[in-house]
Every structure is written in structure tokens, then in C-alpha cells.
Amino acid sequence: MIKEMLPGVNCGFVEPGFWEKVENEHFSCKKIKKYLPTDNSFEEDYLKYLEKDIPSVNVGDIIKGKISKLVGRDLVIEFGYKDDIYVNIKSSDYKIIQKLRIGDEIDVMVIEIVDKPYEIKGSITELIKMNVAKKLRDCYKDYGHLEATVTELIPAGFMLDIEMDNINITAFMPNTLSGVNRLTTKQSEALIGTKIGVMLETLQQEKGVYVVSRRKYLKSLIPKKISELVRGNVYKGTVTGTQDFGVFVEFNECLTGMIHKVNLNPDWDVKDVKDGMELEFYLRDILKGNKLILSQIPRDSLWDTIKLGQIIEGKIRVVKPFGALISLDEETTGLIQNTYIEKAGVKLKNGDKISVKVISVIKDERKIYLDIKK
């Protein structure tokens, strides 16, 4: 009983049942005041006693308490102080509190202290948001990835929801960061409603929204995806661009390779291939820097069989300041450096046929160095 906890205090006269009421009011000074006689010196002594060892509560404090009851839309949290904390529950909080029960211990952040009438207001959501912000900082620092749901396609890019600790974080993904290559209209529309991996582009928020990058996430997958490739296997991809010499294809979510025009389907011309087309192909080679050489025709070229010392009849494609580029077949080119041209004492012209000797082959860079056959 509180009566025994106050030795030496001048209790004076109090009405019958006073101590029981004090117990039921959970030591609340302001509530107990209503039971004390106005002319009794006990009031001052008692209130001082209750308040002397009670820590102060400040906005921003994180306090552990126990759920005692639900009053209207307020979750009441007992935490051993002179007053409870009241957490107003909004519809956005339901996902967070749906598993909580009376008697559960939880952490609450104090967000406001009202004087008249005295009330401590708290929030579970604000505390979770603070913890989530820390997790996001760690994720950015450690190059971690997040799972996000694409909710909307807008002219500048995509809006996404990232769910973490039962709260939704809104994010924006610019078009330029939505893929390893620029997405086609069909690919963009297909993302709506799907879950994708993203990485934080920056911790700076624009209008309360985080900017994320799927491109950065996909690039982090490339080494593993490359290691899983098998030469000669058939793959399916989407055309992302075309050049006079061939087409570029994206496949396996994040990989891009090139099909030389001579390795396209014989019934096609480069001009027939359009961005967004889907096609099948073989993996022919993996070069330095994860450059992938693809083909729709399962055949060997000179590149696949070339050997050091081999004599080949070629054609001068173009003479540059550093040497002459020689076409050895439709997709294979070698270089005669100026040193060898000067040593041979010959004048080379674009389009001339020439006999050359292979002096170096660098497979992972797909480079062939030649000398003029003497």
C-alpha cells in the first residue's frame, strides 16, 4: 500500500477509501489531487514524494511499455511513470498493430506532451520509421538491394512501394535507371504490379520520396549470370538496338550481347530487325569485360579456328594512323601495326587484297595482330 510507502509524511485527515482510490489511479498525481482536502498539508508532501524520483519524459524519447487497453482509437501504454502514453491509431497503422495484444510489451516514441489537460502522446509508427531510415542508410552503405512493387507508370519513370517492418516506403525510379538498357513500351508496361529488385540511388529524398535504381541492381547480378552461361546453348532475348554491323540483344534479365549481321537468321536483314523484337540465338563467346558474342546460326567462323602462324588472304578494310585493319572474313578483322607496314616498305590502299600472317591472337579481347606475308 502507498500509505506504508510514505513514512513521516503528514497524512492528516483523508476520506474513507482514499488509499484504494490512489492505488486504482496508478499513482497519478493529477488524478489523486481530486481526492485530497484542499486545506490538508498532506497534499503538498505527497505530491512531492511521488514526483521526486520519477524521470522526466521528453518529446523524442523512446520508451518501453505495456499495452493496457484500447480506448476509442487510442492504444494506452503503461510504462511505470505517473501517466500513461496514448497512441492514436490511424488506418495506416493497422498493419503494424494487428498482431499486438493487451499485455504485450512494445517500444513507443513520445511525439507530443500536452499540458491542459496533461497527456503524453506517442507513436509506434514514427519509431518504426526511424528504425527503417537507419536500415535504409545501412543498405545504401553496404550496396544492399531491396524488393519493391511497381505501382504506377508515369512519364518520367515508375512509382514503387517498398515494404519494410510493416510500413510502406514510396520510391521513384527514373526511366534511365529502370533497366540495363532502355526499356521498350511493352517491357515498361509489364513491370506494373510486379516485384523487382532495386538499390538506393541516393539517400537524399525528393519530396519525401527515395530514388531507386533497378539498373544498379541488375548490373550487380551480371558476374553471376555470366558464370551460368553455357556456350552453344540456345537463349531467348529482346532486341534493344541495331547497327549496320549487327543487333544488340538483352536476355537473362540483365545480360546484353551482339549478333553480327552475318550471324543473323539467313532470311533476315539487319533492317528487318526492330527494337523490342524477341528472338532466339546461341551463345558463341564471352570476351573481356563481359562482352557476349551471339549467333542465330550454329556454325564456326575463322575466329573459332584461327591459329598462330596461319597464312590468310584478306582485304584491306581501312588504313588508319596506327595501322591497317584487315577483313579476314565477314565478321573477323585483324590489325597490321605501322611498325610492320614500314618494315615491309609497302603502300597499302583501302580495298586491296593482301596476304597476311597471324602473329598474335588475344581471345578474351577478340583481337588479332597480323604481319604482311613476305
C-alpha positions in Angstrom: 0.0 0.0 0.0 1.1 3.5 -0.7 0.3 4.5 2.9 3.2 2.4 4.1 5.5 3.8 1.4 5.2 7.4 2.9 6.7 7.2 6.4 7.0 10.6 8.1 4.6 12.3 5.8 1.8 14.3 7.5 -1.2 12.4 6.3 -3.7 14.3 8.3 -7.3 13.6 7.6 -8.3 11.8 4.4 -11.7 10.5 3.4 -12.6 6.8 3.7 -11.4 4.6 0.9 -8.7 7.2 -0.2 -5.8 4.8 -0.4 -7.8 2.3 -2.5 -8.6 5.1 -4.9 -4.9 6.1 -5.1 -4.0 2.5 -5.9 -6.6 2.3 -8.7 -5.4 5.6 -10.2 -1.9 4.2 -10.8 -0.1 6.8 -8.7 -1.2 9.7 -11.0 -0.5 12.9 -9.1 -3.0 14.9 -11.0 -5.8 12.4 -10.6 -5.1 11.8 -6.9 -5.3 15.5 -6.2 -9.1 15.4 -6.6 -9.4 13.2 -3.5 -7.4 15.4 -1.2 -8.9 18.0 1.2 -7.9 21.5 -0.1 -6.8 22.6 3.3 -4.7 19.5 4.1 -0.9 19.8 4.2 -0.6 16.2 3.2 -1.3 17.2 -0.4 2.0 19.0 -0.9 4.1 16.4 0.9 2.5 13.5 -1.0 2.9 15.1 -4.5 6.5 16.0 -3.8 7.2 12.4 -2.7 5.6 10.9 -5.9 7.4 13.3 -8.2 10.9 13.4 -6.7 12.1 10.1 -8.2 10.1 10.0 -11.4 12.2 10.6 -14.5 11.1 13.4 -16.8 9.5 12.5 -20.2 10.5 14.4 -23.3 9.4 14.5 -26.9 11.6 12.2 -28.9 12.2 9.7 -26.0 11.9 6.0 -26.9 10.1 4.2 -24.0 9.3 0.6 -23.4 5.8 0.0 -22.1 3.0 -2.5 -21.8 -0.3 -2.3 -23.7 -3.0 -1.9 -21.1 -6.2 -1.2 -23.1 -7.7 0.3 -26.2 -9.8 3.4 -25.6 -11.6 4.5 -28.8 -8.8 4.9 -31.3 -6.1 5.3 -28.7 -3.8 2.5 -27.6 -3.0 3.1 -23.9 0.6 2.2 -22.9 1.6 1.8 -19.2 5.3 2.4 -18.6 5.6 2.9 -14.8 5.5 6.7 -14.8 2.9 8.9 -13.4 0.9 8.9 -16.6 0.2 6.6 -19.5 1.1 7.1 -23.1 -1.7 7.4 -25.6 -1.0 6.2 -29.1 -3.7 7.3 -31.6 -4.2 4.5 -34.2 -4.7 5.6 -37.8 -5.8 3.4 -40.6 -2.2 3.3 -41.9 -1.1 1.8 -38.6 -3.4 -1.3 -38.7 -0.9 -3.5 -40.4 1.6 -2.7 -37.7 -0.7 -3.3 -34.7 -2.8 -6.1 -36.0 -0.7 -8.8 -34.2 -0.4 -6.8 -30.9 -2.4 -7.9 -27.8 -3.2 -6.4 -24.4 -0.2 -7.1 -22.1 2.4 -7.0 -24.9 5.5 -5.0 -24.3 6.4 -2.5 -27.1 8.6 0.4 -27.7 6.9 3.8 -28.3 8.3 7.2 -29.3 7.0 10.3 -27.4 5.8 12.7 -30.1 3.9 15.3 -28.0 3.3 16.3 -24.4 0.1 18.3 -23.8 -0.3 20.4 -20.6 -4.0 21.2 -20.4 -5.2 18.5 -19.9 -1.9 16.8 -19.3 -1.4 13.9 -21.8 1.6 12.1 -23.2 1.1 11.2 -26.9 3.2 8.5 -28.5 3.6 6.8 -31.8 4.7 3.3 -32.8 4.9 4.2 -36.5 7.3 7.1 -36.0 9.7 4.8 -34.1 9.5 2.2 -36.8 10.1 4.9 -39.5 13.2 6.0 -37.6 14.5 2.4 -37.5 13.6 1.9 -41.2 15.6 5.0 -42.1 18.6 3.5 -40.3 18.2 0.2 -42.2 18.0 2.2 -45.5 21.2 4.0 -44.6 22.9 0.7 -43.9 21.5 -0.7 -47.1 22.9 2.2 -49.1 26.3 2.0 -47.4 26.6 -1.8 -47.9 25.3 -1.8 -51.6 22.4 -4.0 -50.4 19.3 -4.5 -52.5 15.6 -4.0 -51.7 12.4 -5.7 -53.0 9.9 -3.2 -54.4 6.4 -3.4 -56.0 5.9 -1.3 -59.1 2.6 0.6 -58.6 2.4 3.1 -61.4 4.0 4.1 -64.7 4.4 7.9 -65.1 6.1 9.9 -67.9 9.4 10.3 -66.1 9.5 6.7 -64.8 7.9 4.5 -62.2 6.4 4.8 -58.7 7.2 1.9 -56.3 6.3 0.7 -52.8 9.0 -0.8 -50.6 7.6 -2.7 -47.6 9.8 -2.8 -44.6 8.8 -3.6 -41.0 5.1 -3.5 -42.0 5.2 0.1 -43.3 5.3 1.2 -47.0 8.0 3.5 -48.3 7.3 5.3 -51.5 10.1 5.3 -54.1 10.6 6.7 -57.6 12.6 5.0 -60.4 13.5 7.2 -63.4 13.2 5.6 -66.9 17.0 5.8 -67.3 17.5 3.6 -64.2 14.8 1.1 -64.9 16.9 -1.4 -66.8 20.4 -2.3 -68.1 19.2 -1.0 -71.4 16.3 1.4 -72.1 13.0 -0.5 -71.7 10.6 -0.9 -74.6 7.0 0.2 -74.0 6.0 -3.4 -73.7 8.6 -4.1 -71.1 7.7 -1.0 -69.1 4.0 -1.9 -69.0 4.9 -5.5 -68.0 6.5 -4.2 -64.8 3.3 -2.7 -63.3 2.2 -4.8 -60.4 5.4 -6.9 -60.3 8.0 -7.2 -57.5 11.5 -6.2 -58.7 15.0 -5.8 -57.1 16.3 -2.3 -56.7 19.1 -0.4 -55.0 19.0 3.1 -53.5 20.5 5.6 -55.9 20.8 8.2 -53.2 19.8 8.8 -49.6 18.6 12.3 -50.4 14.8 12.3 -50.7 12.9 14.3 -53.2 9.6 15.5 -51.8 9.8 12.7 -49.3 10.4 10.0 -51.9 13.5 7.9 -52.2 15.1 7.5 -55.7 16.0 3.9 -56.6 17.8 2.1 -59.4 16.9 -1.2 -60.9 19.8 -0.7 -63.4 22.3 -0.7 -60.5 20.7 -3.9 -59.0 20.7 -5.7 -62.4 24.4 -4.8 -63.0 25.3 -6.4 -59.7 23.9 -9.7 -61.0 25.9 -9.8 -64.2 29.0 -11.7 -62.9 26.8 -14.5 -61.5 24.6 -14.6 -64.6 27.7 -14.7 -66.8 29.1 -17.7 -64.9 25.9 -19.6 -65.5 26.1 -19.3 -69.3 26.9 -22.3 -71.5 28.5 -21.9 -74.9 26.3 -23.4 -77.6 23.1 -23.2 -75.5 20.0 -21.6 -77.0 18.7 -18.4 -75.3 15.8 -16.1 -75.9 16.1 -12.3 -75.7 14.7 -8.9 -76.7 16.4 -6.6 -79.3 17.5 -3.3 -77.7 19.2 -1.7 -80.6 20.6 -2.1 -84.2 23.7 -1.0 -86.0 24.9 -1.6 -89.6 27.1 -4.4 -88.4 24.6 -6.2 -86.3 22.0 -6.1 -83.4 22.1 -6.0 -79.6 20.0 -8.3 -77.6 19.1 -8.3 -73.9 18.5 -11.7 -72.2 18.5 -13.5 -68.8 17.2 -10.3 -67.1 20.5 -8.3 -67.2 22.8 -9.5 -70.0 23.4 -7.9 -73.3 25.1 -9.5 -76.3 25.7 -8.7 -80.0 24.7 -10.7 -83.0 26.9 -9.8 -86.1 24.8 -9.3 -89.2 26.3 -12.4 -90.9 25.1 -14.5 -87.9 21.5 -13.4 -88.2 18.8 -15.7 -89.5 19.6 -16.0 -93.3 16.0 -14.9 -94.0 16.6 -11.6 -92.2 18.4 -8.4 -92.9 19.6 -6.0 -90.2 16.9 -3.6 -91.4 14.2 -6.2 -90.7 15.1 -6.3 -87.0 13.3 -3.8 -84.8 13.7 -2.8 -81.2 11.5 -4.9 -78.9 11.6 -8.0 -81.2 12.1 -11.3 -79.4 14.4 -13.8 -80.9 16.4 -17.0 -80.2 20.1 -17.4 -80.5 23.2 -19.3 -79.4 26.0 -18.1 -77.1 29.2 -18.1 -79.1 31.8 -16.4 -77.0 32.4 -14.5 -73.7 35.0 -11.7 -74.1 36.9 -9.5 -71.7 34.6 -7.0 -69.9 31.7 -9.5 -70.1 31.1 -8.8 -73.8 28.9 -11.5 -75.2 29.0 -12.7 -78.8 25.8 -14.3 -80.0 24.6 -16.0 -83.2 21.4 -17.4 -84.7 23.5 -19.7 -86.9 25.3 -22.6 -85.2 28.5 -22.5 -87.2 32.2 -21.9 -86.8 33.9 -18.8 -88.3 37.5 -18.1 -88.9 37.7 -16.7 -85.4 36.9 -20.1 -84.0 39.7 -21.9 -85.8 42.4 -19.3 -86.3 46.0 -20.2 -85.3 49.3 -18.5 -84.8 51.5 -18.6 -87.9 48.5 -19.2 -90.2 48.6 -17.5 -93.6 45.3 -15.9 -94.7 44.1 -14.0 -97.7 42.4 -10.8 -96.5 41.2 -7.5 -97.8 42.3 -4.0 -96.6 39.3 -2.6 -94.9 40.7 0.8 -93.9 44.1 2.4 -93.3 44.4 4.3 -90.0 47.3 6.4 -88.5 48.1 3.4 -86.2 48.0 0.7 -88.9 45.7 -1.1 -91.3 42.5 -3.0 -90.4 42.2 -6.2 -92.5 39.0 -8.1 -93.1 39.7 -11.8 -92.8 36.1 -12.9 -93.3 32.7 -11.3 -92.9 32.9 -11.0 -89.1 36.7 -11.3 -88.3 39.1 -8.3 -88.5 42.8 -8.2 -87.8 45.3 -5.3 -87.5 48.7 -4.7 -89.1 50.5 -2.2 -87.0 52.5 0.6 -88.6 55.8 -1.0 -87.5 55.2 -4.0 -89.7 54.0 -1.8 -92.7 57.1 0.4 -92.5 59.3 -2.7 -92.2 57.7 -4.2 -95.3 58.1 -1.0 -97.2 54.7 -1.2 -98.9 51.9 1.2 -99.6 48.5 -0.1 -98.6 45.2 1.1 -100.1 41.7 0.6 -99.0 40.0 -2.4 -100.8 43.3 -4.0 -101.9 43.7 -7.8 -101.3 46.6 -8.8 -99.2 48.3 -11.9 -97.8 48.9 -11.8 -94.1 50.4 -13.9 -91.3 48.8 -14.3 -87.8 51.4 -13.2 -85.2 49.1 -12.8 -82.1 45.6 -13.8 -81.0 44.1 -12.4 -77.8 40.9 -14.4 -77.3 39.3 -12.6 -74.4 39.6 -9.2 -76.2 38.8 -10.7 -79.7 41.9 -9.1 -81.1 44.1 -10.5 -84.0 47.5 -9.0 -84.9 49.0 -9.6 -88.3 52.1 -9.2 -90.4 52.5 -8.8 -94.1 53.4 -12.2 -95.7 56.9 -11.9 -97.1 
